[in-house]
Amino acid sequence: MNALTLPDLIDTLVAARRAGGFRYHSQQRVLRQFAEHARREGHADGSIIKEAVEDFLYGRHLKASTIRRKEIVLRELAEHVRQFGWQAWAPATLTGVKTPHRPPPYVFSDDEIRRLFHVIDTQQLSEMSNRALVDPVLFRVFYATGMRLSEGLNLELRDFDPARATIEVRDGKNHENRLVPITGRLAATLQSYLAAAHPRPVPAHKLFYTGDPAKPADKSTIYSRFRRYLTDADIPHFPGGPHIHSLRHGFAVQNLRRWAADGADLRVMLPYLSAYMGHADLRGTQYYLQLTADAHPEVAAMAQARFGYVIPEPVAPQAGQR
């Protein structure tokens, strides 16, 4: 007889995922719902049988996307409990989910990045705007951390810790906080910027501002500046990109490429990337794996071996799509 019950093993799985940097809130709810279902239906501890899983997943009228998410979570549970000697049946995660067709995300080339930052760094000083002071640092933060636009603009002086070389993102996407380690070079750049942009620092003031430091920079103003830099750098803009968010894409792709070249173990590195960028789980990271698959097939192969149930094969476009 197994000493550990299903709720016990769910607690250990949740603890392990959170120790790896994942929030794992919605997944925890699904697991607890399944444990209650198994208890109510009289399924004994020591195994997870096919009937219990299928009744939980397919015995009710649920949206395909909801079923797919629960399939993924129960596959994780099956893999986890097997480590403790349980027999466990895992669903195949074959539920189809319709996704809208969207153009692939834009990723800057190395040459485009050099041209873009050359334009940003060499703009003329103006008494009418602080962009020559703010933008070289602001856009480096986006490119060097993969931070979202809203996260970067909401940073306050107290969020940057030069001694630890970290930036704290408060109330990011899904209202979560995270601590972002940065390079010593970026930390030094931020310190020099602070001395010039905040001669009388107030902890609650915004790190990046366009007028009043008590207020964040306006998104539309930053977008307008970025479009001007693209034009000056001779980088065409079109409906699919490039956008400021393309700098976030570039951060993820450059890390994946570097890890592939170094032969890093993606089973270790992918969860770190996901947590660093503020993804709720590994499904957010599939976005970037697919971007690197053509140039670096070993990235996709390594990920598929470990996370195949999370990261599906790309779907070929239908006729008339590209």
Buried (B, 14 or more C-beta within 10 A) or exposed (E): EBEBEBBBBBBBBBEEBEEEBBBBEBBBEBBBEBBEBBEEEEBEBBBBBEEBBEBBBBEEEBEEEBBBBBBBBBBBBBEBBEEBEBEBBBBEBEBEEEEEEEEEBBBBEEEBBEBBBEBBEEBEEEEEBBBBBBBBBBBBBBBBBBBBBEBBBBBBBBBBEEEEBBBBBBEBBEEEEBEBEBEEEBBEBBEEBBEEBBEEEEEEBBBBBBEEBEEBBEEEBBEEBBBBBBEBBEBEEEEEBBBBBBBBBBBBBBBBBEBBEEEBEBEEBBBEBBBBBBBBBBBBBBBBBBBBBEEBEEBBEBBBEBBEBBBBEEEEEEEEEE
